[in-house]
Amino acid sequence: MSAEFRYAVGIGGNVGDVPATLAAAARWLAEDGLITLVAEAPLIGTDPVGGPAGQPRFVNGAWIVATSLGPHQVLHRLQRAETEFGRVRSIHWGPRTIDLDLLLREDGCACATPVLSLPHPRLAERAFVLKPLAVIAPGWRVPPSGRTVAELAVACP
């Protein structure tokens, strides 16, 4: 039997029925039994950060998922789900139907490759991610600082 890891995933979007899209994506990710949604933060409305002016407000939240998959495999599945649910990457930080960001692994696993940085490199700067994540994983420690998600959420403007 392989080890099971818990990952934090930032979720959101600002095009279409975002809550319905996120719920459908969660079901899609769980279909083969390799990823299980174990906790879901309440969704919040947020103003866009970066990107083109005039885009709609975002709906953001966070999930905790459990899986035996490694971080690159989880990232690949999240990206496949984004594609499945209409994500088109044409404008950097532009409007999107769905956004699934791999943020952190509970055990503090860190990696930096051309396709993945874990923890997410801008996690500590993003209140729209930290506030929901603090509801479901307040005690998770974020490398390299070792501060908890809850501490970072309080410190983030």
C-alpha positions in Angstrom: 0.0 0.0 0.0 1.4 3.4 -0.9 1.5 6.4 1.4 -1.4 8.9 1.2 -0.6 12.6 1.1 -2.8 15.6 1.7 -2.5 18.6 -0.6 -4.0 22.1 -0.5 -5.5 23.3 -3.8 -6.5 26.9 -4.5 -9.7 27.0 -6.5 -11.5 29.8 -8.3 -12.8 31.4 -11.5 -14.6 34.4 -12.8 -16.5 33.3 -15.9 -19.8 31.5 -15.9 -21.3 29.6 -12.9 -18.1 29.2 -11.0 -19.5 27.3 -8.0 -21.1 24.8 -10.3 -18.0 24.4 -12.4 -15.9 23.8 -9.3 -18.3 21.2 -7.9 -18.3 19.4 -11.3 -14.5 19.5 -11.4 -14.3 18.0 -7.9 -16.5 15.2 -9.0 -14.5 14.7 -12.2 -11.2 14.6 -10.2 -12.6 11.9 -7.9 -14.1 9.7 -10.6 -11.2 7.2 -10.8 -10.7 7.1 -7.0 -7.1 8.4 -7.1 -8.0 11.8 -5.6 -10.4 12.3 -2.7 -11.8 15.7 -1.7 -11.5 15.7 2.1 -12.3 19.4 3.0 -13.7 22.4 1.2 -13.5 26.0 2.4 -16.4 28.3 1.9 -16.2 30.3 -1.4 -15.5 34.0 -1.2 -15.8 36.8 -3.7 -12.6 38.7 -4.5 -11.4 41.5 -6.8 -9.0 40.4 -9.5 -5.3 40.6 -8.7 -3.2 41.6 -11.7 -4.4 40.8 -15.2 -6.4 43.0 -17.5 -8.6 45.8 -16.2 -12.4 45.4 -16.2 -12.6 41.7 -15.7 -15.3 40.3 -13.4 -14.8 39.5 -9.7 -13.5 36.1 -8.8 -15.0 33.4 -6.7 -12.2 31.8 -4.7 -11.8 29.0 -2.2 -9.6 26.0 -1.3 -9.8 22.3 -1.1 -7.8 19.7 0.8 -7.4 16.5 -1.3 -6.0 13.2 -0.3 -4.1 10.9 -2.8 -1.1 8.6 -3.1 0.0 10.6 -6.2 3.1 12.7 -6.2 3.0 16.5 -6.7 3.7 16.4 -10.4 0.9 13.8 -10.9 -1.5 16.0 -8.9 -0.6 19.1 -10.9 -1.2 17.2 -14.2 -4.6 16.1 -13.0 -5.5 19.6 -11.9 -4.5 21.0 -15.3 -6.5 18.3 -17.1 -9.5 19.2 -15.0 -9.0 22.9 -16.0 -9.0 22.0 -19.6 -12.0 19.7 -19.2 -14.0 22.6 -17.7 -13.2 25.2 -20.3 -10.0 26.9 -19.1 -8.2 28.7 -22.0 -4.8 30.1 -21.2 -4.7 33.1 -23.7 -4.4 36.1 -21.4 -1.9 36.0 -18.4 -4.0 36.4 -15.2 -7.1 36.9 -17.4 -10.7 35.8 -17.0 -11.2 32.0 -16.6 -13.9 29.5 -16.0 -11.8 27.6 -13.5 -8.4 27.9 -11.8 -6.9 25.1 -9.8 -3.6 25.8 -8.2 -1.5 23.3 -6.3 -0.5 25.2 -3.2 1.1 23.1 -0.5 1.5 19.5 0.8 0.7 18.9 4.4 4.1 17.3 5.2 5.9 20.3 3.9 7.2 18.7 0.8 9.0 21.3 -1.3 10.1 21.1 -4.9 11.2 23.5 -7.7 11.1 22.2 -11.2 10.4 24.0 -14.5 6.7 23.0 -14.3 6.0 23.1 -10.5 7.0 25.1 -7.5 5.7 23.7 -4.2 4.7 25.4 -2.0 3.1 27.8 -4.5 5.6 30.7 -4.9 3.1 33.5 -4.2 1.1 31.7 -1.5 2.1 34.0 1.3 1.1 37.1 -0.8 -2.4 36.0 -1.7 -5.1 36.7 0.8 -7.7 35.3 -1.6 -6.1 31.9 -1.1 -4.8 32.1 2.4 -8.2 33.2 4.0 -10.2 30.2 2.7 -7.2 27.8 3.3 -6.9 29.0 6.9 -10.5 27.7 7.5 -9.6 24.1 6.6 -5.8 23.9 7.2 -4.9 26.6 9.7 -2.0 24.6 11.3 -0.3 23.5 8.1 3.3 24.9 8.0 4.5 26.6 4.9 8.2 26.1 3.9 10.6 27.7 4.0 9.4 30.1 6.7 7.7 27.4 8.8 4.8 29.8 9.6 1.3 28.3 9.6 -1.3 29.1 7.1 -3.3 30.8 9.8 -0.3 33.1 10.7 0.2 33.9 7.0 -3.5 34.7 6.5 -3.5 37.2 9.4 -0.3 38.8 8.2 -1.4 39.1 4.6 -3.1 42.4 3.7 
